[in-house]
Amino acid sequence: MERPSASTLRADFAASVVVFLVALPLCVGVAVASGVPAELGLVTGIVGGIVTGMLPGSSLQVSGPAAGLTVLILEAVTEFGLGALGVFVLAAGVLQLVMGALRLGRFFRAISIAVVEGMLAGIGLVLIGGQLYAMADAKAPGSGPANLAGLPGLFLDVAGSPRALTAFALGVGTVLIMAFWKHMPPKVRLVPAPLAAVALTTAVVALARLPVNTVEVKGLLGAIGPPGASDFSRMAEVGAIGTVVAITLIASAESLFSAAAVDRLHSGPATDYDKELMAQGAGNALCGVLGALPMTAVIVRSAANVQAGARTKASRVMHGVWLLLFAALLPAALGLIPLASLAGILVFSGFKLIPLKEIGPLWREHRGEALVLAVTAVAIVVTNMFEGVILGLLLAVAKAAWETSHIQVRVDEGPDKAAPVRVVLSGNATFLRLPRMLDTLEALPKDRIIELDILDLRHLDHACSTALTNWAARHNGGEGAPRVLMPTV
């Protein structure tokens, strides 16, 4: 293997530092929002950098804990406990390894974009609804609808409590820094927006000694908790199986969609989707053994890696090393970070997940896709992640079936009543279009010979075939006698 040049190593080193600075606050924020110790977010980032980063698949995309799984993990931890999380992540990793070995990675590209965008929009709404409470150092009621319904009361409580108002102001300040950082001078923007927001708000809290909640620190080894035998027994529950399937599908889809987006950002080798799925599976299996959060490839970190000039996978491996050194040598620094600031980062991330700019054009050009997106997002908010995604997928399949089952019915009554009425069916005859087809046939004159031509049909399902046969038999019982031209099967 050819050794990388000095210029390549310098570029990868510089990119790794940028990615580390982007990943650090996000790893911590996602962990806290997921209801687990902050250090477990760093563990997932470390595994995603060092382990997944070394494996083949995609060369430049970066893996770690993602905001897209926050809602699902919080639900799982609340229902099953922190110990069971490791089992779920391990099982999801094994499933990803199996799917990669079976070369199923490419099939994730067949998932409707509307479902994926609806999933992200739903996650964004739930994330915003939950993290607004964390911005005020308050506890969220729990479910998505309850969180949204409780927001007016939250704002009244914030207005009446100086402590809550202080925390909320820190969160709002974090959101504003994240939003307007792109307008800062280029040299200032060398510091990533999430790090700048956390550093500035942490400095304000420390200097002013503000009475707000900060991150609880357990230490890296203290936070790691491999699952026990009792935790594995939770896999016998139906809800646990649904959680594992949801983690697997969402993490895999998000990673492979991220890979497709990252490939468009650079001119290097394209992603091998099956190998990347196995790399994600190996990383998640290890995260499960350590009791950490699940990982996905994250577009924010991956884009930062490419834009910072990374040339090889060494940049993402080194970013994992920097996370490990920080967690091992400077764990007390986490205890200075205000929770309201991390919540502000996730509120901003939630807004970014909602495709506000795409909804208008999508509604004008593809209303069916816009409907799938909206239903998926609302279903996730009203029910949960798994049920919402399943409903979105079913709706997308139904929409595709409806749109592809076009049938044309052409009726030619001939020059006079002595001539047969010729009916030509073309297209795809499925049960979805059966009512329209039968309405046309049953409206034909009963005293005329009917010549039914179905040779131009590209598809004739069993329901339509049976209906045509029954219609012909009924018509034959009348005064006319149809001639039915049926293709031999």
Secondary structure, DSSP 8 states (H G I E B T S, - for coil): -----HHHHHHHHHHHHHHHHHHHHHHHHHHHHTTS-HHHHHHHHHHHHHHHHHSSS-SS--EE--GGGHHHHHHHHHHH-HHHHHHHHHHHHHHHHHHHHTT-GGGGGGS-HHHHHHHHHHHHHHHHHHHHHHHTT----SSHHHHHHTHHHHHHHHHT-HHHHHHHHHHHHHHHHHHHGGGS-TTGGGS-HHHHHHHHHHHHHHHHT----B-----HHHH-----HHHHGGGGSHHHHHHHHHHHHHHHHHHHHHHHHHHTT-SS----HHHHHHHHHHHHHHHHHHT----EE-HHHHHHHHHTT--STHHHHHHHHHHHHHHHH-GGGGGGSBHHHHHHHHHHHHHHHS-HHHHHHHHHH-HHHHHHHHHHHHHHHHS-HHHHHHHHHHHHHHHHHHHH--EEEEEE--SSTTS-EEEEEEEEE-GGGHHHHHHHHHTS-TTS-EEEEEEEEEEE-HHHHHHHHHHHHHHHTSSS--EEE----
